[in-house]
């Protein structure tokens, strides 16, 4: 990285200066420097925390030390400021980025005071071990909990990502922890959490546990997980739920039931960054992919598409239901068969496909709260968009983003609910992971290579991804495309360094940007594939409509409702060899680095997002 975190301390902070330039858009509880200077020093310091202003912080701390002990300044003055920050966030009056700016100032203050005080018993309010569960590489939620707890006087042992339960329990014992926190983004991670709790129950452990993550729901925790773990257990919707949890732990009032924290939304899932109608409907980027998915699944009605009852091959039941999807759709001609890697991708192409609504609301968590639509629009125009443009330039200048793609076209056929991918019978193993000698093969020249099993809806249209391809007994062989894209390992390293340097606000912005850029690269490359297949003429003319599937075909990412099995990444890796662009798999089949995504690309005109209900 090109910046030096030590230069930031209390002299000049470029990000803070940038935000100050747009100070009219900051929360109303912030006051200007002149008004703050007139306050008594203890109020001045508390207000600094609320304002997230570290410029001149050391001078105020030095003044406070003339009448207060260092530990008293932290526990009495600074933590009061953080308490106000939490209240403002909880009431919707402060956005998460400004909460993190406050936490940065708190961290700088504590760093100044710590060398001046003796470590005494009780100088921390409690200890928690935090970890992302085995197989999961997502750490933003966990790290936000770390930031909030650390800057509210708690000791946090952050074990990082892909942590097995034995390592968590060893850390709990070593550090005499008061609580354990587990995080994970994947549906598979919720299963791992259950397995971890079952093991803890068998061993007779009774340490309080808090769980969080995008795939987790309050109902799942309260109904399923409480049944396997008898000690106190809580669901965390956001980092401040983690704070309330530790406050109860510290006071010894933690109960197994948790009605006070129930938001009333019942079954979720709702992650800390889930958009809730926060930005205007016409904000750049439009609806998220997930929103488009749910919208379309609701709009499609089984009455409009009556299912066919068909006999299936290989002795499968004749009563098995499949959809009425057209099975003789034209098969496009791919430019090649096999796979290729692409690394010389201009960032300008990627930036064009960023879903700004998903970035601003979901990743950066700018929410409307109690503000008017006009106030929200002003924030978008005067604060968020200029910062977005500045960040794009910075990430390009510092070469944080290094987009790469591996993709390919393969002959295929549908066999019931499965997609069979073929390889030429006479092609040598060393030739499989490159452009094949020919761009078309007769069925008798092919042999089965990989097989993907997809779930089928048990209602609505009875859809299954396999339905969008020619059947195995069809004379014509179909074609499917796969791609895997990444913004490179350096993006993960860069964000991790920001977190270690206590640059929390930048960490949030940069992490969110790198993740959304991976999605943008996937959108861009999907466009390239549609162009190469000759179906891009159906593309909507504007980006907003593209994000709502304004094109022919569909891009189904592994792990999403229509193809939920992350284990299918094994077959994908066999087809594409993404190791060539620096991407690997965890033991739970998640992509590393985090700023990567994969998909099967379907050309069929009826292919759209759909849910598969159990």
Protein Blocks (a to p, Z undefined) as FASTA:
>chain_A
ZZdfklmmmmccfklmmmmmmmmmpcfkbccfklmmmpcfklmmmmmmmnopaghklmmm
mmmmmmpcfklmmmmmmmmmmmmmmmmmmnopacfklmmmmmmmmmmmmmmmmmmpccde
hiagbdcdddddehiabfklmmmmmmmmmmnopacddebehiafklmmmmmmmnopabdc
dddfbfklmmmmmmmmmmmmmnopabdcddedjkbcfklmmmmmmmmombdcdddfblml
mmmmmmmmmnopacfblfklpgolonmpadfklcehkacfkbghiaafklmmmmmmmmpc
fklmccdddddeehiafkbccdfbdfkbccdddfbecddddfbbcfklmmmmpcfklmmm
mmnopafklacfklmmmmmmmmmmmmmmmmmmmmmmnomaccdddddddddddehjaccd
dddfklcfklmmccdfbfbdcfklpccfbdcdddddfehjopafklmpccfkbmbdcddd
dddddebjklmmmmmmmmmnopaklmmmmmmmmmmmmmmmmmmmmmmmmmmnopmmmpcf
bfklmmnopaghjdddehiaklmclklmmmmmmmnopmlnopacdfkopacdfkbcdddd
dfbfklccddddZZ
